[in-house]
């Protein structure tokens, strides 16, 4: 995956999630189409990294 397009992928995925709130059936279909395995791994890694950073800052 091109790192230059990482922000576009993240914004697109978040947008699909937000659309899923309005219309869950259509939103889930868009989310499945937008999230490839590479994007899912990147998103999961970003969420984990954010969690670990927040956790370390909270302990300080």
C-alpha positions in Angstrom: 0.0 0.0 0.0 1.3 3.5 -0.9 1.8 5.5 2.3 0.8 8.6 0.5 -2.7 7.3 0.2 -2.9 6.2 3.8 -4.8 9.3 5.0 -7.2 8.9 2.0 -7.9 5.3 3.0 -8.4 6.2 6.7 -10.8 9.0 5.8 -12.7 6.9 3.4 -13.1 4.1 5.9 -14.2 6.5 8.6 -16.7 8.1 6.2 -18.1 4.7 5.4 -18.5 4.0 9.1 -20.3 7.3 9.6 -22.6 6.5 6.7 -23.3 3.2 8.3 -25.0 5.0 11.2 -27.5 6.6 8.9 -28.2 3.5 6.8 -26.7 0.4 8.4 -27.4 -2.0 5.6 -25.9 0.2 2.8 -23.0 1.3 5.1 -22.0 -2.2 5.9 -21.9 -3.0 2.2 -19.7 0.0 1.4 -17.4 -0.8 4.3 -16.9 -4.3 3.1 -16.1 -3.0 -0.4 -13.7 -0.3 0.9 -11.7 -2.3 3.4 -9.2 -4.5 1.9 -7.0 -6.8 4.0 -4.1 -4.4 3.8 -6.3 -1.5 4.9 -7.8 -3.5 7.7 -4.3 -4.4 9.1 -3.1 -0.8 8.7 -6.2 0.5 10.5 -5.9 -2.1 13.3 -2.2 -1.2 13.7 -3.1 2.5 13.9 -5.8 1.9 16.5 -3.4 -0.3 18.6 -0.6 2.3 18.4 -3.0 5.1 19.4 -4.2 3.0 22.3 -0.7 2.3 23.5 0.3 5.9 23.2 -2.7 7.1 25.1 -2.2 4.5 27.8 1.4 5.4 28.3 0.5 9.1 28.6 -2.2 8.4 31.1 0.3 6.5 33.4 2.7 9.5 33.4 
